[in-house]
Amino acid sequence: MPHRILFAFMTALLSTGCGGKPPMVPVTGVVTLNGVAIEHCQVCFFPEAENANPLEHGYGLAWTDTQGRYALHNTFGEPGIFPGKYKVVLVYFTNKHGKALPRTAKPSETPGGFFNQMPRDYEDPRTTPETVEVLRSGLAKDFAISK
């Protein structure tokens, strides 16, 4: 009997994470550029803290779909990220004709070069004007960028 109680306790303890990091929470939204939803825009959430380790403090990555929607995944490809404060980087590469590069494209192999259509400040976590706080309940955040 005592072994069953100990087993049940250990199972419950392990399933709650032993008081470690909070669970991943969903972060979703839509990205528009000049009022138009854009496909293949890379959305990155970097920890706001200086010298933050993404494995400990979180990091999020997503690509927008045909309606400009994104849903972040963590460093390990799992849905969601840790709650906390983040700097948001947005990168939208197109070819010389303005056609979006798919996420599998290699910009260095694009004939005629590639161009980031987002304002320059958005491509670096040190200069981006976008910061967010992801709460334990998650976050729904749209980004309406004008150029």
C-alpha positions, 0 to 999 in steps of 0.5 A, spaced: 500 500 500 505 505 501 508 503 495 502 505 491 501 512 495 509 513 493 508 511 486 502 516 485 505 522 489 511 521 484 507 521 478 503 527 480 510 531 482 513 529 475 507 531 471 507 538 474 514 539 472 517 539 480 516 546 480 520 548 474 519 552 469 512 554 467 508 551 462 509 553 454 503 558 453 500 559 446 502 566 442 498 567 436 496 573 431 496 576 424 502 580 421 500 585 416 504 590 411 501 596 409 494 593 411 495 587 407 496 580 410 503 577 408 505 570 407 512 567 409 514 573 414 518 570 419 516 572 426 521 571 432 520 573 439 527 574 443 527 574 451 528 581 453 533 580 458 540 582 456 544 576 455 538 571 456 539 564 454 534 562 450 534 555 452 532 557 459 528 564 458 524 562 452 525 563 444 519 563 439 519 562 432 513 562 427 512 563 419 506 566 417 501 563 413 497 565 407 492 569 411 498 572 415 497 568 421 502 565 425 503 561 432 509 561 435 513 554 437 519 554 442 526 552 441 525 545 440 519 546 435 513 545 441 507 549 440 508 555 445 513 559 449 514 561 456 511 567 459 515 573 459 517 579 456 520 579 449 523 583 443 519 581 436 523 581 430 519 581 423 523 579 417 519 578 410 524 576 404 522 577 397 525 577 390 527 582 386 520 582 383 516 583 390 514 575 390 515 572 397 520 567 398 518 561 401 521 559 408 525 553 404 528 558 400 535 560 400 536 567 400 543 567 397 541 562 391 535 567 389 536 570 382 537 577 382 538 577 390 533 578 396 530 584 400 527 584 406 520 588 406 520 590 413 522 596 416 530 596 417 529 596 425 524 590 425 530 585 423 534 586 429 532 585 437 536 590 439 533 595 434 526 593 434 520 597 436 516 591 438 516 589 445 511 584 448 509 581 455 507 574 454 502 572 460 501 565 463 494 565 459 498 566 453 498 572 448 494 574 441 498 579 438 497 582 431 502 586 428 500 592 423 506 594 420 507 600 415 512 602 411 
